[in-house]
Structure formats: C-alpha cells, structure tokens
Amino acid sequence: MHSARYEYGRGHSGPQERIDFLSSKEKKPQKRNTGVIIGVLVALLILAAVAAFLIWLFVFKGTDSEGTISKHLIPSQEVFSGYMQADIPYDQKLEDPSTKEFEDSARNLQAILEEAFKKDPFLSKYYTTSVVTAFSNPGVKAYYWSQFDIPVSDLEMVPEFSEERVSQALNGFIRQRTVTNISGNIKISKITVAHIDSRMAKDPKAGCFDFLQAEEKVKKFTSPGYPRAYPTKSRCQWQIRAPADFAISVSFPFFNIEDDCSDDFVSIYDSLSPDYSQAITEKCGQRPPSNPLEVVSSSNIMLITFVTDADVQKSGFEAEYKVVPLSSVNTCGGVLSQNEGVFTSPLHPSFYPPSVDCKWTIQVPDGKKVRVKFTMFRVKEPGVDVRLCHKDYVEIMGTKYCGEMSSLALTSDSNVLEVNFHSDKSYTDKGFSAEYSAYDPQDPCPNQFACASGICINKELRCDGWNDCGDMSDEKMCQCGVDQFACDNGLCKPKMWVCDRSNDCGDGSDEKRCSCEGNEWRCGNGVCLPQDVVCDDKQDCIDGSDEASCEGSKSTCSEFSFKCENGECVNKVNAECDRVSDCADNSDEAYCNCGTRPYKLNRIVGGQNAELGEWPWQVSLHFLTQGHVCGASIISEKWLLSASHCFVTNNPKNHDAANWLTYSGMQAQFKQDGVERRTLKRIITHPDYNQMTYDYDIALLELNEPLKFSNTIQPICLPSSSHVFPSGMSCWVTGWGALREGGQATQLLQKASVKIINDTVCNVVTEGQVTSRMLCSGFLAGGVDACQGDSGGPLACFEESGKWFQSGIVSWGEGCARRNKPGVYTRLTKLRGWIKKETGI
C-alpha cells in the first residue's frame, strides 16, 4: 500500500399540545334582580357547554398551531403473523389457494384460531379475522395472520397487544385442545407469533399476490407499474417455492424505491410469513448496478413483500429469481494451508444466507504466524450491540466482530488461526472478504513498518501524523520532528493542524492552548481580537469568521451576509439550501436541485475506487487524441466548471473548444455505458488568471448540447459568497489523476478524503504563495491506494442539510502528498459572482 499520490498543477499530467381557554369577561356588580341572576346562570351554563365542546374539539380532535382541525384519532389495526405446525397430510394442491384442498384446510385452521381468540376474555373483544396464506412441507406448516381492530375509544389498550399475550392465548388453547380434542381433529403441535406491520396482512386471493416456482432457468417479476411508476398504497406479495434440496436466489438488477423505508419498502423473508424473526432484509432507496441487492434463502421457500404509502412514486424494481443447490449455500469453511489466500462469507458479494455456520482453519508452516486483513466487512443487523455481537458475527481468537467496520486486521499467536462465522435465522448482510498470509514473526514486514495489527506499511508513513495502520501503532512512541506538534498523549501531528478547531490529537491538546481571553474573539485562524470586532460589518479576521454568524436584522448587510433576491440580507452561516426558508422571497431555497447522489452506496473497507454514481457531478475532459487530461464538475445542464490552467497554455489548441470532449457519468475510462459525451461550445477562462501564480484559476465550459440528468449525472451545488467551509472540515477530492507522484493516470475514478487547512497555516506552508482566491486542503487518507484527483476537478464538501457543495477546484501543488505541502484549490466563494455573471447560475 502507498499513500495517495497525484500530480496536479499540470493540466496534462495526468408536541406538547397547548390548550388556550377563552376567559369570560370581568363580572359586573350584580343587581338583586332575579331575572338578571337567572340570565347570568344561563350564560354561565352556555359558556360551560362551549368550554366543554372546545376542550373536546381541541384535545380529542386535535389542532394545529393555528387552532384549526388538522388531525383525527383513527382506529388501530394490530396484526400478528406466524405459522402453525399441523398434522395435515401434505398435498401438492395445498400450494394453490384456488384448490379445494387449500380452502378446506385453511378454513379449518382459521376456525381454530378464531376459537382460540374468542376463548380469551380480552382478545375476544377486538378480534376480527384470521387468514391462512400458505402451506409448506416437510412437517406441514400453515402460515397465517390474525387481525384485531381497536376503536378510538379504546386506543389506550393498544400496548396490551403484545406478542407474549397473543402467544399465551394460542399456545394455551392448543395445549387444552390436545386434551379435550375440541374444534375438529386437526392437531397443532407448534404455533409461532410475531407482531407485524398491518400493511403486510394480505389475503392470497386478493390482487397483487403471486405464486412463483423457481427453476434453474432465471425468471423475472416486477413491481406494479414498472418501469414507469408504482402506485401509492400498494400491498403486494410474492411467494416463491423451489424443489426440495434447493434454495432460492433473488437479485434486483434495477431497484428504485422512495428513500424512506417507513413509507415505501421491499422486505424479504426466509419464510412464507412476514415474520421479522425470519426477515432476510428490508430495503428502500435506489441502488446502483455496481451494488445490486442479491439474497438467498436457507431453504426452498421465500416471501417478498412490497409496501408503498407516500405520494412520492419511483420506478420500482425488476427482480430475477432461480434455484441454487442447498449444498452450495451451506458449504463454507475448511482448511486453508497455503502461505496466502482469500476467503469470504458464503455467497459473497451477495447477501450471506440465514442460519449458516462456517469454520476456517488457517494453517501455515511452523515458525510462521497468520495475518488476516478484511478488505470488506459488513455484518450488520438491526438492534445489535456491536460490543456483544449476539446475532451474526465473525469470531477470531475468542473475540466476536459484527457491524460495519472500516478496518480490521489481526495476527495469530501461533501458526494456526481459526475463523468462525455465524448467521442466525433473521437479517443478513453482504458479509466479508478477507486476505490471509503467513509471515515470519522475526521479520514480519521486510523493509517496511510492522503495525501492531500485523499489517505492513511503508516506513515513510511512520510518525507522519496519519493513522496508516488503523490502530495508531505507527503513530506511537514517536520522536516529533521540527515540523510536528507533540500531543500530550505522545502522538505527533503536523503543526499545520494546531488550532484548526479539530481535535487531531484525540486528547484535545492541539486545540486547548488556542483559546482567547473572555473578552476576546478567536478567528478561524487562531488569532485573538477584541470582542467588539464581532458583527461590526467589518472584516477583522482574515477568514471573516467575526462576521459570518451575526444574527442581525435583514436590513443589515455585509460582505458575509447571504443576499436574498429581494435585496434583504440573512446573517446566518450557510443559509442557502439548508431546508429553512430565511428569505421572505424564499430565494435561499429556490435553486437547490443540486448536490444529491441518487444511488445508495456501500462503504468498502480500504478501497478508494469510486463507486458508480458516487460522484455524479464529476466530468472527464479529453483533449484531442490524448485521452483524459483534466477534470471538471457539472453545475447545470449546459455548464461545467474547471481550471484555467487546463486551457491557457503555450499551445493555442488548448483554448480551442473544438479540441475537447466531455464525458459525464463516467466511472471507468474504458467503459462508455451510461456515459454522456458532449462537445464544447466555448471555453471562458477568468480574465485575471495568472499563469505564474495560478491566481484566478477557474474556467467555465459551455456545452453544445445540454446534459440529461440521471442517477449518475447530477449537478453539484455552488456556494454563495458568504458560505463558510471551516478549517478542519473533511471534504472529498475526486479524479483520474496519478496514483503516485510521477505515475500514470488511473483508469478508475478515485476519491480521497482531505481536510481544509486554515488560511494562516496555508500561507506559511506554501511560503506565501496563496492568495485570497485560494484555499489549502491536506490529506486524510494516508495508506490508501487513491489518487487525490487531477486539475480542474472538484473539492466536494457535505453539509448537514444533506447537500454537497463544491468548495474548490484542484489547482496546484508541490509534488504529490509531500509532508507539509498540501494541495491548493481555487476558492469558489471568492469567484461566485463571476460565475453568475457569465452563466446566470
């Protein structure tokens, strides 16, 4: 492994509800008049009646903040599902709800359920119906659901409807029934109960309920309305069966569901009942082709449910299903005796199946030890404490690991290492991929540094301030250099990180001596100024932090205010696109259709190859026959943003728009699928661009034909001139730049995490070469195979509003990833006005 490297600066190198009671008027002195007294009493009675009505209306009917009726209490439906083990002779016809055999058996079992519930004094008052939805073999299981309707007047009883209470009623009844032989001759030996979402209570004779038979040949089914849009209030189920000794594999080549699983979702069960204890997974959102949803059952049955509620309608899904031998699903583990190799969870990279146990025994020659490094680790399950890992887990040397881990590397105590993997019967995940190797404990890392975890890194990465080992072992027991800060905990960090408002040391020692006196204001660069400089409409701090967050009136405008289109000013940090309307004309939220990533993306341990659709605003610029030479970003359908130094060169051909091609939606340089190619209409470089200093290093590219936005092509948000990207903020730089200094450009889009460095330190480490149109950002991805991007590419920062903003453009740097030589970027906040002037954006 080597640290991120790239060459840039050279374009071609690569409710608590409130009740307000109406008060009566102050009483006037009473006259001793019977008629008046009677009148007053009548008035009081009327007022009391009105008050009682208002209390009922506002408390029981509900009001909104304006005092109007806005909500109504509604009856509750409580549904329980599970299966019954019944002594019914199995017949193939039981798999078809339209047959007499199914109807007769279902009717008898439903009668037993009804009788059981009507025997219970509490449940009988609310019991509505029971429906048997399926049968399976061997040991005939009948899958059912039962519904209880609770009226508004009894809603306080809802918490009483627990799985335990329903289970006690059913199991108590079948035990009694075994003795008394009531309700027919069918014997029930076991019954399970799970509280389910009432939207999953589906009659097999209703619409959108399909019965599928899996075979070796791949078959398909789709959500209703696909590929246009699924309808709201959909309730669909697919029962899939396979022959004995086979499991069922289902994959979703296309999956686009509304991005809120409480409204719309697909849930998959290792059963024919929507029982959460046998759920394989539940998903919503949109998945890229590079990260499809793929699941496998642990037996020959599977249930897929699809529920929609919200008004947001997406395309839905397309699913493919087939059989796979059970032997291949359950086969895992074994003895690994080579000096190195790879092993994975069952069926990786698909979801591992439920109810699987695997054991790998890694044995290397005597005198050697075993090193294991997980390159991907996703063993997540809802509601699991990752400190205990009591459900799915990987166990190594007596310790269990679960959840999603960014790094996991372990070494054995001997030449033998056992790795155990366990999945229970509910919820699965993508699992893991691991590499193992034998090493000599006397010389575990020849010509490299040996981390405590056993992995090896380049010696140059030792004591450089970066956690390259993952366990900080490369940063302990260090002798700090002259360009480093000695943390109180013994770690060494670059001096450029001191007083940047980020706890880099971990114990806060790099920030604790940065405080100002009580009557002073600390600027973003650490400088202390008198408190009265704050919000005086003058920039006293170099970074303008003294004026950035002033809560003044909308008539108070400064350089650091957000300017509304109606002329008002908002003195609020990063007011634009934060989902709060600060401007009276809503102009701060009017142009926010940007900075989003449609696809849901998984984190891959250790890898820095960008996933498809992860950076949908990234563009590759190709010059003549040279291929990729610069990057750019999408800011609208017709405009791209890049760096001037890509076009202003000694070669006049570089400034000729006809010599360039743009590629949007690209992940790999050698793949054109889903990529939109466009020619340039014109190139606008900043008139003040300086070839010597790289000042004003910005260019606008107008396309001849507008882009069509898609899952992999989206614009990034441009920050307003008042937008603040604070020191220490982590951002991402992307591109196809070189993987190392002097190396060739990569074919796959790369990403690297970097941290914004305060301006004072930036100016020091660049020896005074930065201007106010530039910003510095340092590496945070040491030890990972990733380039830092290339010229003209975006520096993208994620805001709490959920939007991605472009803070900078890759401009120049001294070498690649050299110590105290951070990357320098064009600062977009200083050039936002020029962009708007030229493009109208």
N, C-alpha and C positions, 0 to 999 in steps of 0.2 A: 504494500500500500504506500502511496505517497500523498503528500499534501496537495490540495487543489492548486493547480498551476494554470496560468494562461498568459498570453501575450496580448496586450491591448495598448492603444495609443498609436497603433499602426493599422490602418483600415484593412490592409490586405494580408495581415498575418492572422494569419489566422484570425273587604270592603267592609270594612265595617260600615254597615248602612246607618245613616243618621235619620232620626225621626224628629221633625220640627212640628211641634204642636202649635196651633193657632191660639193665641191668647185672646180672651174676651176683653171687651172694653172695660175701663175702670168703672166700678159701680158708682152710680149717683146716690145721694142721700135718699133713703126710701121715705115715702109718704105712707101714713097709716091709712091705706086705701086697699080694701080687699081686692078690688079689680086689678089694681096695679100688682099686688102680691101674686095673684093668680097668673097675671101676664108674665111676671118675671119667672115664676116656676115653669111655666110652659116654655119660655125662651130657653131656660136652663136645660130642660129636657131635650129640646131640639138640638141645642149645642152639644149635649152629651151624645145624642144619636149621631150627629155629624162627626164628632170626635171619634166615636167607635168605628164609624164607617171609614174614616181616614186612616185609623190605625190598621184596620183590616186591609184597606187598599194598599197602603204603603209598606206594611210589614209583610203581609201574607201574599200580596200580589207582586210586590217588588217595584222599585222605582229606579230610574237612572238619576244621574247627577242633576238633571234639570227638573226632576219631580214629575216626570211623565211615566206612564206604564211602559216597562221595557222588557219584563221577563215574567214568566209564569212557571209555577211549580208544575211538574209533569209526573205522571205515574212512573214507577221504576219497574223494569223487567230484569229479574235475576235469573240467569240461566246456568245450569250445571250439566257437564258432559262427562262421558267416560265409557267404559264397556262392562258388559256382563259376561261371565263365563257360564255358558248354558249347556245342558246335556241334550242338545238338539243334534240329531244325525245330520252331518254335513251333506249338502246337495249343491251342485254347481249352480242350480237355479236360484240359490239364496243370494247370488251376486247380482241378480237383476231385480230391481224393485217393482217391475211390472208383472212379475210372475206370481201365481197363486201361492207358491211355497214361501216366497218372501213376505207377502201380505199376511198370510196366516200366522207365521212365526212372529212377525213384527207386532201384529195385533195382540197376540198372547203375552208377549213381553211387555208391551205398553200397558196392558191391563194389570200386570204385576206391579209395575212402577206406580201406577195410579193408586192401586190398593194400598201400597206401602205408604205413600204420602198422605192418603186420607186417614190412615191409622194414627198419624202424628197430629196431636191437637193444634200445634202452632202452624205447621206447614200446610195443613189441610185448608186453612182459611185463605191461602193465597195461591195454591196450586192451580195451574191452568191446563197444561198438557205435557205429554211426553211423546217423543218421536224416535223410532229406531231407524237409523240411517244406513246401516251396512252390517254385513256379516263377514267374518274371515275364518280361515282354517289354518293350522290344526287347532284342536281344542276349541270348538266353536265360540267365537267372541261376537257378541252383538253390541254394536256401537249405538249410543243413544244420546239424547239431550232432553232435559226437563226444564220447564219454564214456570216461574212464579211471578204473578203480577201484583205489585204493591200499590194501592191507591194513594193519592196525595195525602189523605188524612192519616195514613199510617207510615209515612216515609221515615219516621224515626225508628221504625223496626228494621230498616234495611241492613244495619250492621249485624243483625241476628242471623242473616242468611250466610252462614259460613260453610266451607267445605266439611268441617267437622260435624256440624249439625245435620247436614243432609246425609253424610256418610253414615252417621249413627242411626238415622231413621231407616235407611235402606238395608244396612247390614243387620240391624236388629230384627228387621222384618223377615229377611231371608233365613236367619237362624231359627226364628219361631216357625216359619213356614216349613222348614225341613222336618220339624217335629209334627206339625199339625196337618201338613200336606194340603193347605188351603190354596185357592186360586189356581186350580189346574194341576197338571202332572209335571210341568217343566221345572226342573231343579236348577237353581242358581248356586254355584259354588263360590263365586267371587264377583265383587262389583267395585268399580273404582269411581271416584267423584273428583271433578275439577271445576272450579268456578271459571266461567269463560265469558268473553265479550258477547253480549246478547246479539250482536250483529252477525255472529257465526252460527246462530241457530237456523239451520237451513233444512227444509223438507226435501228429500231426494226426488220427490215427484214435481217439485217446483222448477221454474225455469233457471237457466244458467247453473245446472248441476249435471256434470258429465261423468261417465264411467269409462275409463280408458284401460286398455290392455297393452302392456309394454311387451315389446319383442326385441330381437336382436337388431332389426331394422329401425333406424331413427324415425320417430313420428313427431308431429308438431301439434300444438294447440296455442291459441292466443287469447288475450283478454278481450272482452266485448268492445266493439268499436275500433279495434286495432286495424290499420295504423293511424287512423285519424285521431280519435279521442275517445276515451272510455266515458260512459255516462256517470252522473252522480248517483249516489245511493245504490251502487252496485253491490250485490251479495252473491258471489259466485264460488263454486267449489268443484274441484276435480278429484275424483277417487281414481288412483292408479294402482293396478294389480300386475303382478308378474307370476310366472310359474314358480313352483317350489324350487328351492336351491338357487334362486336368482334374487338379486336386489335391483332397485330401480335407480337409474341415474337421470337427473333432470338438469339441463343447463338453459340459461336465458341469453341467447345471442343479442337480444335487444331488451332493455329494461329501463323504462322511464315512467316513474310513478311520482306523484306530488311529494315534495320534500318535507313532509310532516307525517310521521308514522301514526300519530293519533287520529289523523283524518283518513288517509289512504295507505294501504299496505298490502303486501303479499306475505302470508305466513305458511310455512311448510312443516308438516308433521310426520313423524315416524310411526304413524298410526292412521286409522280411518276416522279418528275423532279429533276435534280441535282442542286437545288436552295440552296445556302448556308444559306439563311434565314430560311430554314426548315431542316438544317442538324442536325442529332442527334449526330453524332460523326465522326471523321476521325482518323484512326489508322494505324500504321505500327509497325515494330519490332516483337518481339516474346513474347508471354505471357505464363506464367506457368499454369498448370492445377488448381493451387490453386487461380489463379486470372484471370478467364476467362472473355472474353468480352461478355456481355449479355445486349441486348437492347430491348425496347418495343416501339411500335408506339402509337400515341394518337388516331388513327382511324384505318380503315380497309385497309389501303394501306401502302406500304413501298418500297423504292428503294435502292438497294445495288449496288455500283459500285466498280470495281476493275481495277486499272491502274498500269501498270508496264512500266518502261523505262530502268532502269540501267542494266548493264551486270551481276550484282550480282543476282543470281537466288536462291530462297529459296523454301521450300516445298509448301508454300501457306496456304490454310485454308480448314477446314471442318466446315460446318455450319448446325445447326439444327433449324427448324422453326415449329411453331404451333400457334393456336389461343388461346387467353385468353379473357375472358369476359371483355368488356369495363367497366363494373361496378367495377370489381376488380382493374382495372388500375386507375380509377378516385376516388376510395374510400380511403380516408385518413382523418386524424384528428379525433376529437371527444373530449369527456370529460374524463379526467383521474383523478379519485378520490381516488385511493389507496395511501397509505403512501409512496410507492416506486414502480418503474416500469421502463419499457424500451419502447421507441417509435423510429420509423425510418422513413426515407423518403420513399415514395411509391416504392415498389418492391425491396427495399434494400435486399441483396447487389448487385443486378443487377442495371443497369443504371435506374434512375427515368425517367418516360415518359415526353415528352414535354407538354406544355400547361396545367399544373396542379397547383391548389391552395389548400393548406391544412391549417387547423387551429386546434391546440390542446389547450384545456383549462385545465390546471393542477390545481386542487383544493384540498387543504389539510385542516385539521381541523383548526378552529380558534385558533389564538395564535401561530401557526406554520408558517414557511416560506418554500419556494420551492428552492431546489438546483438542478441545471441541469448541467450535465457534458457530453460533447460529446466525445465518445470513438473513433469515426471516423468522419472526416469532409472533404468531397471533393465535392465542388460545384463550379467547375471551368468552365470558358467559354472564348474562345479566345477574346482578346481585351477589357477585362473588367477591369476597375479601381476598385480594391478591397476596396478602400475607399468610393466608391459610391454604388457599387453593384446594378447597374441599370437593370440587367437582371435576372439571377437566384439568389435567396438569401434565407436565414433564417432570420426572423425578431423577435427580442425579446426586449421588453421594449423600442420600438422606434428606436432601432439600427439594421441595416442590416449587415449580415455577409455573405461573399462568399469567393471563392478561396479555397485553401488547407491550413488548419490550424493544427499546431502541438499540440495545446491545446486550449480548450475553455470551461470554467466553469463559470456559472453565478448563482446569487441568486436573488430571488424576493424581492420586498419591502413589500409584503403582503402575504396572504395565497393563492392567485390566481396568476397564471402566464400564459400568452398567448404566444404560439409559432406559428408563421406563416411561411409557406414555399411556395415559388412561383417559378415556372419554366416557361419561355416563350416558344415560338414555335421553337426555334433553340438551338442546342447543349445542351446535358445533361451530367451527370456525375454519379459517384457512390452514391452521396448523403451523408447521415449521419446516425449514430446510436447514441442515447442519453440515458443516465440514469437520472432519476429524483428521488428525495426523499424529504420527509418532515423532518424538523429539528426544534429544539427549539432555537430561537434566543438568549435566556438567557444562553443556554449551547449548542452551535451548534456542538461542537466536544468533547464529553465526553472523558477525559483523553488523548486528542490529541490537536494539534495546529490548530486553525481555520484560514485558508488563507482568504485574502480579497475577493477572488472569491467565498468563501463558501465551498471549498473542505477541507478535513481534512488530516493532515499528522502526523506522529509520532513526538512527542516533541523533540526527539533527533536530528531531522533534522533542527530544528530552529537554525539560525545563524551559520550554518556549511559551508557557502560559496557556497552552491549549491542552484539553483533556483528550489526547490522542488514544490512550489506552482504553478509555471508557470507565476506568476505575480510579483515575487520578494518580496511579502509581508512577507515571512518568513525570509528574509534577511535584513529587515529594522528595525531601532530602536534597533540595537544590541549593546551589550557591548562586544567588541572584547576580545578574550582570549589571553593568553600569546603566543599561537602558531598561532595566526592570525595577519593579516596585516589590519590596519584601512584605508580604502579607503577615499579619500576626500569627496565622496558623502555619507558617512555614512555606507557603506556596509563593511562587514568583509570577508576577503578571507584568505585561508591558506597561511602562509608565504612561502610555497614551490612554490607558483605561482608568487612571486615577481621577477621581472627582468627575466622572461622567454620568453620575446618577444611576449607575448599575452596579449591583453587588457582585463584582467579578471574583473577589477573593473567597466569597462564601461566608465569611465572618464579618463582612461589612467594613473591614479595616481600610480598604482602599477609598471608602467614602466618608468615614467617620471624622476625619480631620478636615473636612471640606465645608463645615457649617460656618455660617456667618453669625455675627452678634445679633442679639434680639432686635436691635433697631436697624438691621441691615437686610438687604435683599440679595440673594445669591443668584447670579446669572447662570445660564446653562453651561457656560464655560468655566464656572467655579469662581469667577470674580465677584467680590462683595461690594455693593454700592449702598448708599443711604436709602432707607425705606421709602423716603418721599419721592424717589425717582419712579416708583411704580405707578402706572396709569396716569402719567402726566402728558401723554400724547407725544412724548419724545423718546427716541430710541437711545437709551443709555447703555444697555447691554449689547454686545456685538451681535448676539443672536436674536435680539428683540424680545427676549423672554419676559422683560419687565412690562411689556405692553400686550402680550399675546392673550392673556386671560382676564382682561378687565371687564367687569360687569357694569359698564356704563350705559347711558341711555342710547337709544338708536340714532340720536342726532349727533352723538359724539363719534367722530370718525378719525381714525389714524391709519398709519401705514399697516397696522397689524389687525385692522378690523376686516371682517368679511363684508363686502359691498353687495347689498341687495340691488336688484334691477330697478327698484323704485327709488333708489337713492339713499335708503336707510342703511345704517351700519349695525352689524352684530359683533359685539365684543365678546367673543366666545371662541375657545380653541377648537379649530377644525369643525366649523358649523356646517359645512356642506356635506350632504349625503349621509347624515348621521341619524336619519329617520325621525328627526324632530324639526318641525317647521318653525324656524326662528324669524324668518322674514314674513312680513304681512302679505307679500305677494307670492310666498312660497317658492321664491326663486332659488333658495338654498337647497331645495329638494327637487327642483324641476328637471335637472339634467343628470340623473343618477342611474341611467340604464347602462351601467358600465361596471367594470371591476368585479365581475362574478365568474365563478367556474361552475358550469352546469353539471359536470361529472362528479360523482363521489369517488374519492381516491384513497387508496390504502397507503400507509407508510411502510416502506421496505427497509429493513434494517441494513445499515451500512452502504446502501446503494445510493448513488446520486444521479442516475439516469432519470430524466424527467418522464413521467407517465403521460400517455396520450390525453390531451385536454387539460393537463395540469396548469399550463401557462398559455391560455388561448389567445393572448394578445401578442405573443412572440412571432416575429417575422424573420425570415431568412432572405438576405439580399444577395443576388447573384450578379456578377459583373462579367459581361461578355462570355468567354468560354472558361473563365477561371473558377466557376462554381461559387460556393459561398465565400464571401469576403467580409460582410458586415451584418449586424443585426439591426432590428427596428422594432417598434411597437405600434399596435393598432390603437388609434384614438377616435376614429369614426369610420363610417363605411368607405370614405374616399381619401382619408388622410392617415399617413404613417408618420412616426417621429423617429429620428435617428440623429447621428452626429455629423457635424460639418466636415470633420477631417476624413470621412469616408469619401467625400466628393471633391473637396478642394485640395488638389494635389498638383504635382508638376505635370501630370498627364491630363490634358484638357478633356479627354474622353470620359473621365470620371464624372464630369459635371454634365454630361450629355444624357438626358433621361432615357433616350432610346437604347442605351447600352446596358440598362439594368432590368432585371426581372425580380419580382417579389413573390415569395411563397408563404402563404398564411395557412395555419392549421397543420404545420409540418412538425413531426417528431423526429423522424429519421431522414437524413439527406437522400437516401436511396429509395424511399417509399413516397409515392405520389397519391396514394389512396386518400380521398377526403381533403386533399390539399387544393387550395385555390391559387392559381397563378395569375398575376396581373402585371401589366406593363405600367411604366410611369409616364404621366403626362408632363410633369415638371418637378424640378428639384429647387427648393428655396432654402438656401443657406443663410445664416444670420449675417447681415452686412458688416457687423463688427467682429466677426470671427478672426482670431489671430492665430496664424499657423505656428508661430514660435511659442506662444504661451498656452494655447488651447482654450483661451477665454472665449466665451460665447460659442462653445462647441455644440451647436444644435442645428438640425436641419429638418425641414418639413417636406414630405413626399406626397404629391397628389397622384392618385391612381387614375388611369384612363377609364376604368370600369369599377363601379362600387363593389365592395365585398358583400357576400351573403353570410350573415352571421349564423352560426351553428353551434353545436356542442363543443367544437374545437376551435372556433373562431369568434372571439369576443373582444370588445374594446376595453382598455384599462382606464380607470378614472384619472383625470388630471387634477392636481391640487390647486386650490386658489392661492393667490399670492400671500395670504395670511396663514396658510396651512403650516403646522408645526410638526416636523419629524424630529423628536427629541434625541439627544445623544444617548447612546446605549440601546436604541431601538433596533431590533433584529429585522432585517429585510432579506430579500432574495434577489440574486442576480442570475440571469439565465443566458444561455447561448451555445453556439457550436465552436467555441474557442479551443485553443490548445489545452491538452491535459497537463502539460508541464511546460516550463519555460524553454522555448526553442523547439518545442514539439509540434507535431502536425495537428491540424484541427480534427475534432472528433466527428463521427458520423451521426451520433445520437445526441439529441438536445440534453444539455447538462444544467444542473442547478447547484447553487452554493449559498449557504446562509452567511450573511455578513452583518456587522454591527456598525451603526452610524457613530462616527467619532466627532467629538466636539471641535468647533472651528479653531480654537486656540491651539490645541494639540495638532490638528490637521496642518496648520500653518507651520508649526515647529518641525514636524517630521518631514514635510515637503520642502523645508528650508525656504519658506516664504514665497513659494511659487503659486499658492492658491489665491483666487480672487473671490469676491462675494458671489460670483456665478458658479462656484464650485463647492462640492462637499466631499468629505472623505468617508470611506467605509472600510472596515477591517474584516479579516477572515474570521469566521466562527466554525468552519467545517474542516479543521485540520485532520489529516489522516484518512480522508475520504477521497476516493478516485473521482474527482469532479473538477471541471474547469470552472473558472469564475465568470465565464461569459466572454463576449467579444464586443468590439467597438460598435456603438450605436444601439446596443441592447438596453433593456430597461432594468432599473433597480426598483423592485416592486415591494411595497410595504402593506401589510394587512392591518386595517383599522378595526376597532371594536364594533363599528357599525356593520361589519360584515363585508365591506368593500375593500378591493385592492386599489391602492393609489400608486402612481409612478412618482417616486421622489427624485430620481436622477437618470442620466444617460451615461453609459460606460464611455469614458473619455480618454484618460491617460493614466499611466502608472510607470514606476521604475521597476522593470523586470516583472516577475510573477511571484506573488506570495512571499516576497522577501521580508525579513523582520523589519518592523517599523517603516515599511514602505507600503502604506495602504493604497487601495485603489482610489482614484479621483474621478468624480462624476460631475456632469453638468447639473446644476441645481435648478429644477424646474420652477420652483416658486418664484425665482427671480426673473423668469422668462415667460411667465404665464400670459402677461399682457401681449407680448409679441406673438405668441401662438394664436391668441384670439383675434388679433388684428389681421393676421394673414389668412386665417381659416374660418373665422366666425365661430369656432368651437369654444 
